[in-house]
Every structure is written in C-alpha cells, then in structure tokens.
Amino acid sequence: MARVRFLGPEPVTVPELGNREVHPDEVVEVPDDRFDAYVMQATNWESIEEPGAKSTRKTAAKPQKEEG
C-alpha cells in the first residue's frame, strides 16, 4: 500500500477508504493502483510512500549482547 498525507484545512470523509474521516496532516494508506489519483490533487494530498516502495518505518533495535 502507498501512503499519502492530507493537506486540506478541514477533515474530509473519503468514501474510497471505507468512509473514513481523514484529518489535516494525517497520513493514510491508499491502494497502490489509486495512488496517482490522490497525488495528482497536489493541493489536497502529498506523496509519503510511493507504490512498491519499501517501508521506511523502523522497528525497535534488539539489545546488543555485552562483550565479556
């Protein structure tokens, strides 16, 4: 799934996302095949993660073993 950020000034309901209410500056996941439909509305949506991109989300590091 691709990710986009909503840039609008007020919350909107997005039917394509199951009538989910999206708030200003919120990042949401959208279907890869619909990504272009969002980012072409540059005044409303900003690309965060393009379709097929590896996730930039990081997981917590495992504690390192003490040498000894």
C-alpha positions in Angstrom: 0.0 0.0 0.0 1.1 3.5 -0.8 0.9 6.3 1.8 -0.2 9.9 1.3 -0.7 12.9 3.6 -3.9 15.0 3.6 -3.1 18.7 3.2 -6.6 20.2 3.4 -7.7 22.6 6.1 -10.6 20.6 7.4 -11.4 16.9 7.9 -12.9 15.1 4.9 -14.7 11.8 4.5 -13.1 9.6 1.9 -15.6 7.0 0.5 -12.8 5.0 -1.2 -11.3 4.4 2.2 -14.5 3.0 3.7 -16.0 6.4 4.5 -13.0 7.1 6.8 -12.7 10.7 8.1 -9.2 12.0 7.3 -7.9 15.0 9.3 -5.4 17.7 8.1 -1.8 16.5 8.1 -2.9 12.8 8.6 -1.0 10.1 6.7 -3.2 7.3 5.3 -2.6 4.2 3.3 -4.2 4.1 -0.2 -4.3 1.2 -2.7 -1.2 1.2 -5.0 -3.4 1.4 -8.1 -5.2 4.5 -6.8 -2.0 6.4 -5.7 -1.9 8.6 -8.8 -5.5 9.7 -8.3 -4.5 11.2 -4.9 -1.2 12.8 -5.7 -2.5 14.4 -8.9 -4.6 16.5 -6.5 -1.5 18.3 -5.2 -3.4 20.9 -3.2 -5.0 18.2 -1.2 -2.6 15.2 -1.0 1.2 14.8 -0.7 3.1 11.6 -1.5 4.7 10.0 1.5 5.5 6.5 0.2 5.1 5.5 -3.4 3.6 2.2 -4.5 6.0 -0.7 -4.2 8.5 1.4 -2.1 10.0 -0.4 0.9 8.6 0.9 4.1 10.7 3.5 5.9 9.1 2.6 9.2 11.7 1.4 11.7 11.3 -1.2 14.3 12.9 -1.1 17.7 16.5 -2.3 17.8 17.3 -5.5 19.6 19.5 -5.1 22.7 23.2 -5.9 21.9 24.9 -8.6 23.9 27.5 -7.4 26.3 31.0 -8.4 25.4 32.9 -10.3 28.1 
